[in-house]
Amino acid sequence: MTEERQVKDTHHKALDINLDKAQYGTVAEIGAGQETARWFFRVGGAAGTIAKAMSAYDMKFSDAIYGASPRYVSRERLRAMLEHEYQLVVERLDVHRGAESTFFAFANTVAARCFTRNEDGQGWLGIRFQTTPRGEPSQIDIHVHLRGQKSLQDQETLGILGVNLIYGALYHHSDPVLLMETLLDGLYTELVEIDMIDFSGPAFAGVDNRLMALRLVQKGLAPSAMFTADGRVVHPAEALYKKAVLIERSRFRPPTHLNMNMLECARAQFIAEREVQDKEVLVLSEMTLHNLRDGGDIDVRDFLHRTEILCALGKNVMISNLGEYYKLAAYLFRYTQRPMGVVMGLPTLREVFDEKYYNDLAGGILESFGRLFNYDLRLYVSPCLSKDREAQVTVENFQPPAHLKHLYAYLYDNGFIKGLHGIRPELLSIFSHEILAKIRAGQSDWEDSVPPVVAKMIRDKHLFGCGDNC
């Protein structure tokens, strides 16, 4: 049993930094005033820490300092701010105090709730910092989703979060997981989500940002984490910007020919029916925390293996704790208003019509479907084999519970649920759990059920219990 961590409040964190003669730097904030900087001045002793505090609130002033930007609340703008401010600190103060000080630059660029913008705020915060005098800097970038109902709540949240990030970087950089946990000290997820974090530089040489993204979701700081096909951690707003979305949820343990065939058929059908261009479609392979646990604790190595396999197949990967599909839809439609398709098999559709999953909703299954199809979303459903494996079950002959038949008929007749065309019948006999059992048993006939690149990775890296004779 781990010892409970002693949580320092924001006042004491800011004061500790102010009294630490080794730390010295700049605080630059755009869009939400001087919410972080004011903590250091409020507690006293700021002259020992703050070289400069500023807010380039006007866009023209901001452009004059940091260069023009197509989007002011963006990672590009954050990085321009950090680069500019950090270089100024080093250039102006290195000769004077570089031998005994570690310099830092903190910045944020945020769109908070205000009189003219009655919607959730969001923004980027970051810090570039030294761990030793005159050492190479390291950096942390985070993206936040602000959930306060009043602008004052968002402002207070940003101030506390900024102090937590500076304190964590300066004193907890050797333990990135602990650093992440401390970011919400004095806060709670009803006020803010930290939905992306990226560590770089010598202080984090051994850090795998994919694992850190998983930890964010595990610890409830974020609803999801997303990786591009090249394995890079990306914020959903970057990946989903003006994109139509096609998403398939599975365990991918391992990814099979059927998984790939479903996505291929769904993509072609989605493009044709929704009148979108191929380049406008973002395809996501999603795993939930439940999928990763498989009945036990999450095996982080297994998570990385599945992610690497999907990336090798050219897939973008999403990890989420959004078990219900209506929650998944609401989350993704934060970032895009384009059409969305969810790819699934008939067994999953049966689960979607299982009312036990909606006991927490006052309106039960009706409310869940109302929320799900409140967006421009369609379900693309692959057929499956009947229990005796002698016939196919399709969206046309699927039998939901008797009292839900009219609800199903309404959704099907109005095009919310669509059958997938072109699925190869011979692939319907592929079941991931059977493939996994064959791999672990050392049988060889499993290879024909997965793409060649998947088979090679499983054999070469001995994944999923594959031994020397597998």
Secondary structure as UniProt FT lines:
FT   HELIX           10..19
FT   TURN            21..22
FT   STRAND          23..30
FT   TURN            33..36
FT   HELIX           37..43
FT   HELIX           46..48
FT   STRAND          50..54
FT   HELIX           59..66
FT   HELIX           75..97
FT   TURN            98..100
FT   STRAND          102..111
FT   TURN            115..116
FT   STRAND          121..129
FT   TURN            133..134
FT   STRAND          138..146
FT   HELIX           151..171
FT   TURN            173..174
FT   HELIX           176..182
FT   TURN            183..186
FT   TURN            189..191
FT   STRAND          192..200
FT   HELIX           202..204
FT   TURN            205..206
FT   HELIX           209..218
FT   TURN            219..220
FT   STRAND          224..227
FT   TURN            229..230
FT   STRAND          233..234
FT   HELIX           236..240
FT   TURN            241..242
FT   STRAND          244..249
FT   HELIX           257..274
FT   HELIX           278..280
FT   STRAND          281..288
FT   HELIX           289..293
FT   TURN            294..295
FT   HELIX           300..312
FT   TURN            313..314
FT   STRAND          316..320
FT   HELIX           325..332
FT   TURN            333..335
FT   STRAND          340..345
FT   HELIX           346..352
FT   HELIX           355..358
FT   TURN            359..360
FT   TURN            362..363
FT   HELIX           364..372
FT   TURN            373..374
FT   STRAND          377..382
FT   STRAND          384..385
FT   TURN            387..388
FT   STRAND          392..393
FT   TURN            395..397
FT   HELIX           402..404
FT   HELIX           405..413
FT   TURN            414..415
FT   STRAND          417..419
FT   HELIX           425..429
FT   HELIX           432..441
FT   HELIX           445..449
FT   HELIX           452..461
FT   HELIX           463..465
FT   TURN            468..469
//
